[in-house]
Amino acid sequence: MLIYLPLLLVSQVAGPYFGGGLAQLISAIGALRLAPIVLLIGHWFYTRRGGIALAAVFGAEILIGFLSFFSDWKTVLALAGITLISLARHAWRRSWPLLIGTFVSLLLLGTVWTIIKPNYREILNAGTGQQVILISPDEQAAALSDSILSIKPQDLSDGFLDLLSRVSYVDFLAETLRSVPARIEHQNGGLWGEAFQNILTPRLLFPDKPPLPSDSVRTMQYTGRRLASDSSGTSISIGYVGESYIDFGAFGAIVTAFFMGLVYGVGVLGLVRLSRSGGAALGLALTISFLWPVQQFEMSNVKLVGALGWGWAGSALFAVILWPRLEPFVLMRKPAGQVTPPADHARSRRGP
């Protein structure tokens, strides 16, 4: 909690309230709150201690997520699932009930969010169509409560089907495959070039750099659809897989994915080496935090490159500067008789 609470505060105020040219780096540091959550889950899993703190973190993340404009509540549940899978091979009997519970909770809350989202967001932005919150926190809480209580049993099945359709997120990719190269030629690396140019010209050093246009502009261009865009404060992306296809074709998109995997591996190797003083637990926590944007299939490549670049920088700063100063205050002792953590488990199999 000592590490989590300051990072949670940074994640909530970065961007909207301060940052300027450093907004992306500050946001990346705020996103590092995922790392202590991973550590808390692992600590509780192996020692059965810290359950109250972990429950408080889950409650805060879900509540703040539901009060936000986007579905940020799902992050902590997905993170819990990934962490439990990482730990499962050491204690499957304890892991699978937790994994099932996490998955069911994710589906249930996802269905509820899908049902209330249209009307709830319209209340949050006061009918302006923008992706902003224009009402007070008390009004937010009241709107959320009223929206949930108004759900009818028959809404749940429709909401669940809508949720499955949203998760698949392949419609834009399919339309892109039909449109390119039949209607528009492949861009031969133009979209990925823009992504790297954007991160190599940070706004801190280039204050006159214009803001990124809505992803909807590119999506409309390559799919032929008419979508809400800048005028509505909306950004709808094809996704980095579709944009790789636009640049290089089907085979080129597969090759691009291969090289992306190599980059991820190099980034993880660097973080593991930098976090060596914190052991495997810190390395795992920072790795999950760094690679978190990759699971967003709908993210455009320009945002993915920025999120990964700044995310790695924030994780490295945490490992090198913050962790050595915080480590003395973080106690993770294992009581006798509890499940053995991975490192100790491996050592016990090798013998003394």
N, C-alpha and C positions, 0 to 999 in steps of 0.2 A: 504493500500500500504506500510505503514511503516513496517508491519510485513511480507508482502508477498515478497517484493523484496530481502531482505537478504536470505530468505528461498529458493527463486528461484535460487539465486546464488549458494547456498550450493548444491542444487539438481543437478546443472549442472556440478559442479567440483568434487563432492564426488565420490570416486571410481576411475575414470580415472586419477585424478591428485593428490589426497592425500587420506589419511585415514589409510592405513596399517591395523593393527588389529582392528581399530575402524571404518573401512570403512562401515560396515553394520549399525552401530549406526548413523554415519554421514549421510548415505543415508536415514535412517529413519527420521532423523531430517529434511532433505531436503524435504522429502515427506509430511511433515507437512504444506507445502505451500497450501495444499488442505483446511486446516482449515480456513485461512483468506479468501479464495475464497468463502467458504460457508457463512462466516460472511458478505462478500461484497454482495453476492446475496440476503441474507436475509435483509440486510440494505436497499438495493435498492428496494426490493419488497415491504417493508412496508413504506418507506419514500420517494421513488422516488428521492433520493439523491445518489450521487456517481456513476451515470451512466457512466460518462467518464472514471473514474478509472476502473470500471468493464469491460467496452468495451476494455480498454487497456490491462487488464489482459487476457481476452479471446483472443484478437489478438496475444499477446505474446505467450500464451500457444499453440495456433494452429500453429503459424509460427514456433516456436521452435520444435514442434512435427513433422511437415512436413520436417524440415531440419535434423531431427535425423534419425537414421537407422530404428527405430521401430515406430509403430503407436501411439506415445505418444500424438498426437493431440486430440485423442478421449477422453482422460481423463477428460478434462474440460467440455466437452459437456455432458458426462455421469454423471459427478458430478452435473452439473446444473439440469439435469433431476431428480436425486435423491433428491436434495435439494428442488426443486419445489414441488415434490410429498409430501415431509415432511411438506411443508407449505400449501399445497393445501386446506386442510380441513377448513382453516380459510378464504379462498378467492378463491373459485373454478372459479368464473367468470374471475378473472385475471390470474389464473394459467393455464387453459387449452390451451389458445392460445400460451402461452410461451412454454408449454410442446410439443405441436404439432410442433412449429417452431424448437425447439431443436431436436426433433426426426427426422424431415425432414433434418435438417442440418447434423445430424449424418449419415443418410443414404447416402446423397449426397456426403459428404466428404469421407465416407467409400468406396463408389463406385469409386470415383476418385483415392483414395489411392490404391485400389485393382488393378486398371488398370495400374498405373504407377510404382507400387512397384518393379516388377522384373527388369526392365531395369534401374530404378532409383538407386536401391541398387547396381547393378553391376557397375554403375558409381561411387557411393560413395566409394566402396571398391577397385576401380581401377582394377576390374576383378580378385581379389585374392580369392573370395568366402568367405572371413572372414566377421564377423559381426562388422566391424570397418569402420570408415570414414577416407579416406586417401587423400582427396582433400581439398583445401582451402575453407573458407566460401563463397568467391565470386563464386567459381566454383560450390559449393553446390547450391547457389541461382540460378545460371544460369541453372544448370541441372534440378532443380525443375521446373523453369519457362518453359523450353523447353519441359519437360515431360508432363506438364499440357496442354500446347498449342497444343501438337501433338495428343491429344485425339480426336477421330472421333465420331460422333453421334452413329454409330453402336457399338462402344466399350462400351457404357454405359449399354446396356442390358446385355452383357456378363459379365461385371464387377459387376453388381448388383447380378447376379446369383452366381458368384464366391464368392461374399461377404456373401450371405446367407449360402453357403456351408461352408465357413470358420467359421462363427459365431456358427453354430451348433456343431462343434467339437465333434462328437460322433463316428467317424470312428474308432479311436484307441480304444475307450472303447468297441465297438462292437467286434473288433478283439481280444481284451483281454478276453472278455467273452467266445469266442470260443476256445481260447488257454488254459485258466486256468479253471478247473484243467485237461482238456483233455490231454494237452501236458506237462504242468508244474504244479507242486503241489502248493497249497496255501502256503504262506510264514509265516503264523501264527504270524503276528506282526513284521516281520523282517524289512519291509520297513519303517513303522512308528517308529520302534526302531532306525533306522539309522537317521531319521529326528530329534528325540529328542537328540540323541548323538551328532549330529552336532551342535545344538544350545547350548548344555551344555559344549562344548569344544571350546569356542571362540578363534579365531586365535590370539587375543591379549595375551592370556595366553598360548596358544599352537601354537607358531609360526611355528613349523614344520608340522602342519596339512596340508595334501595335498589338493589342490583345488578340488572342486566337479567335477566329470566327467560330460560329456554332458548327458543331460536327454535322448538323442537319444539312448544311449547304453541300458538303461533300456527298452525304448519303443521297440527297435528291439528285445530284449530278450523275451518280453512277447507278442508281436504281430506277430513276424516272418517277419516283413517288413524289407527292406533295406532302411535306411535313411541317410541323411547327418549328420555327427557327428563332433567330435573334429577337425578332419583334415580340415573340411570346416568352422570351427568356428560356428557351428550350434547346437542348443539344442532344441529338439522337445519332449515334454512330453506327457505322457498318460493323465495326470491330476490326481488330488488328489482323485477323486471319483473312478477312475479305480484302483489306487494304494491301496485304502481301500478294494476294491473287491479282489485284488491279495492277500492281507494279510488275510482277514477274510471271504471271500465269500459274497454272495448277502445280506443275513440277517445281517452279521457282518458289512457290509458297511453302512447299514441303522442305526444300533446301533451307529457306529462311528460318523455318521452325527449328531445323537442326542446329543452325548457327546460334539461334536464340538460346537453345539449350546449353550450348557451350559457354555462352556469355553468363548464363545463370550459374553454371558450375564454377566458373572462375570467380564470380562474385561471392558465391558461398564459401569457396576455399579461402578467399581473402578474409572474410568475416570470421571464419573459424580460427584462422591463425591470429587475427587481432584480438579475439576474445578468449584466447587460450588460458589466461589467468582465471577466467570465470568458469572454466570447465565445459563439459558437453552441454549442460543445461543452458548456459548463456549462449553458446553457439547455436543450439537449436532455436532458441527464442528469437535471436537476431535473424536467423535464416528465414524463419516463417514470416517475420515482419518485413524483411527485404523483398521476398518473393510474393507477398500478398497481392499486389496488383495483377499478377499473371493470371489469377483465377477469374478475372473479369473479362470474359470472352467478348463483351460488347465494347471494351475500351479501344479507342483509336490509337494508332501507333505513336502519334505525336505526344499523347498523354501518357502512354505506357513507357516510352523512353524517359520522359521527364520524371515519372513516378519512380522508376527503377533507379535512375541516376541519383536523384536527390535522396531516395530511400536508402541507397547504399551509403551515401555520404553521411546521412544522419545516423545510421547504424554503426558506421566506423567511428564517428565522433563519440557515440555512446560507449563503445567498447574501450576506446583509448583514453578518453578524458573523464567521463562520468562514472563508469563502473569501478575503476580503482578507488575512487573516493567514496562510493556508496557501499562497496562490498563489506567493509567492517560492520556496517549497520544491518546487513541482511543475514539473518541466522537461518540456516537450512539444515539443522541437525536431525538425524533420523533416530526416533526412539527404538528401543529394542523390540524385536518381534514383529516389525512391520515389513512390508514388501521391500525387497532390495532394489535400489535404483540401477539403471543400466550399467554404469561404470563398475559399481561394486559387484553386480551380478556377473559381468564378464570376468572380473578378476577372480571371483570365487570358483569359476569353472576351470580357470587355468591353474589354480592352486596358489599357495603362498610364494 
